[in-house]
């Protein structure tokens, strides 16, 4: 019976190994995410593969680019199908999407800086600057009112 296992690949060879397995008719799952214009593996150096143990063990283990099948002295450790299903459920258009600090703010939302030297400051999300991952926020503190450019990933939307 086919079960899911984890394989460790050589550095930066995840997509090459995935292609080899697809060509060989073996199901492999490499969760991926977008980092700007680049597509990267969500778990660098690791993939999930569906095969029959022990019949296909050598085929998988000795495929070019595979370092090892994750397991212990008794053999590879099978994963529950639910784990793969839950990861695939997080995908949007084939890529894992995750919000680091919750919901992404929209114009007019109250936000809080959650990283860096300005951590804890609150303001109003003013605008998204096109072509960059920076945003403009309005700060309103006592007698100071100013604008700040900051990386969007360092903000979170304040929810009451």
C-alpha positions as CSV (number, residue, x, y, z in Angstrom):
1,X,0.0,0.0,0.0
2,X,1.3,3.5,-0.9
3,X,2.1,5.8,2.0
4,X,3.6,9.2,2.3
5,X,7.2,9.5,3.4
6,X,9.7,12.4,3.8
7,X,12.9,12.5,1.7
8,X,15.9,14.7,2.1
9,X,17.4,16.1,-1.0
10,X,20.7,17.6,-1.9
11,X,20.9,21.4,-1.5
12,X,18.8,23.3,-4.1
13,X,17.8,20.1,-5.9
14,X,14.2,19.9,-4.8
15,X,12.7,20.8,-8.1
16,X,15.1,18.5,-10.1
17,X,14.2,15.6,-7.9
18,X,10.6,16.4,-8.2
19,X,10.9,16.3,-12.0
20,X,12.6,13.0,-12.0
21,X,9.9,11.4,-9.8
22,X,7.1,12.8,-12.0
23,X,8.8,11.4,-15.1
24,X,9.1,8.0,-13.3
25,X,5.4,8.0,-12.4
26,X,5.9,8.5,-8.6
27,X,3.8,11.1,-6.8
28,X,5.9,13.7,-5.0
29,X,4.7,16.8,-3.2
30,X,7.0,19.8,-2.8
31,X,5.1,22.6,-1.0
32,X,6.2,26.0,-2.5
33,X,5.8,29.7,-1.8
34,X,6.5,32.9,-3.6
35,X,9.3,35.2,-2.4
36,X,8.8,38.2,-4.7
37,X,9.2,36.9,-8.2
38,X,11.0,33.7,-7.1
39,X,9.4,30.4,-6.3
40,X,11.0,28.6,-3.4
41,X,10.4,25.3,-1.6
42,X,8.6,25.7,1.7
43,X,10.8,23.1,3.3
44,X,14.2,23.5,1.7
45,X,15.9,20.2,1.3
46,X,12.8,18.1,2.0
47,X,9.9,16.7,0.0
48,X,7.0,14.3,0.5
49,X,6.8,11.2,-1.6
50,X,4.1,8.6,-2.0
51,X,5.5,5.1,-2.6
52,X,5.2,1.5,-1.6
53,X,7.7,0.4,1.1
54,X,9.7,-1.8,0.8
55,X,9.0,-2.6,-2.9
56,X,10.0,0.9,-4.2
57,X,12.5,1.7,-1.5
58,X,15.7,1.4,-3.6
59,X,14.1,3.2,-6.5
60,X,13.4,6.2,-4.3
61,X,16.6,6.1,-2.2
62,X,18.9,5.9,-5.2
63,X,17.2,8.5,-7.4
64,X,19.7,11.3,-8.4
65,X,19.5,14.2,-5.9
66,X,18.0,12.2,-3.0
67,X,20.2,12.1,0.1
68,X,18.1,9.9,2.3
69,X,14.6,8.8,3.2
70,X,13.8,10.1,6.7
71,X,13.3,7.3,9.2
72,X,15.1,5.4,11.9
73,X,16.8,2.0,12.3
74,X,13.6,0.2,11.6
75,X,13.1,2.0,8.2
76,X,11.3,5.0,6.8
77,X,8.6,6.6,8.9
78,X,5.2,6.9,7.2
79,X,3.1,10.1,7.5
80,X,-0.6,10.3,8.0
81,X,-2.4,11.3,4.8
82,X,-4.1,14.2,6.8
83,X,-0.7,16.0,7.1
84,X,-0.4,16.3,3.3
85,X,-4.0,17.2,3.0
86,X,-3.7,20.0,5.5
87,X,-0.7,21.4,3.8
88,X,-2.4,21.3,0.4
89,X,-5.4,23.0,2.0
90,X,-3.2,26.1,2.8
91,X,-2.4,26.5,-0.8
92,X,-3.8,29.3,-3.0
93,X,-3.1,28.8,-6.7
94,X,-0.5,26.1,-5.9
95,X,1.5,28.1,-3.4
96,X,1.5,28.0,0.4
97,X,0.2,31.4,1.6
98,X,0.7,32.5,5.2
99,X,0.2,35.8,6.9
100,X,3.0,36.4,9.3
101,X,1.1,38.6,11.7
102,X,-2.5,37.9,10.9
103,X,-4.7,39.8,8.4
104,X,-3.0,42.1,5.9
105,X,-4.0,45.7,6.5
106,X,-6.0,47.8,4.1
107,X,-6.0,51.6,3.6
108,X,-7.5,53.3,6.7
109,X,-6.9,50.3,9.0
110,X,-5.2,50.9,12.4
111,X,-1.8,49.1,12.4
112,X,1.0,48.3,14.8
113,X,4.7,47.9,14.0
114,X,5.7,44.4,15.2
115,X,9.4,44.3,14.3
116,X,12.4,46.5,14.5
117,X,13.3,49.6,16.5
118,X,9.8,51.1,16.0
119,X,8.1,48.0,17.5
120,X,4.9,48.9,19.4
121,X,4.1,52.1,17.5
122,X,0.6,52.4,16.2
123,X,-0.7,54.3,13.2
124,X,-3.0,54.4,10.3
125,X,-2.3,52.5,7.1
126,X,-2.1,55.2,4.4
127,X,-1.0,53.6,1.2
128,X,0.7,50.7,-0.6
129,X,3.7,51.9,-2.6
130,X,3.6,50.2,-5.9
131,X,6.5,47.9,-7.0
132,X,7.9,47.6,-3.4
133,X,7.1,45.8,-0.2
134,X,7.0,49.1,1.6
135,X,3.9,51.0,2.8
136,X,3.3,54.5,4.2
137,X,1.7,54.9,7.6
138,X,0.5,57.9,9.5
139,X,1.7,58.3,13.1
140,X,-0.3,60.4,15.5
141,X,1.4,60.8,18.9
142,X,0.8,63.6,21.3
143,X,1.9,66.7,19.4
144,X,3.8,64.8,16.7
145,X,2.1,63.8,13.5
146,X,4.2,62.3,10.8
147,X,4.5,59.7,8.0
148,X,6.7,56.7,8.0
149,X,7.8,54.4,5.2
150,X,8.2,50.8,6.4
151,X,8.3,47.2,5.1
152,X,4.8,45.8,5.0
153,X,5.9,42.5,6.5
154,X,6.7,44.4,9.8
155,X,3.1,45.4,10.4
156,X,0.0,43.9,11.7
157,X,-3.6,45.0,11.5
158,X,-5.0,46.0,14.9
159,X,-8.2,44.1,15.6
160,X,-10.5,45.0,18.5
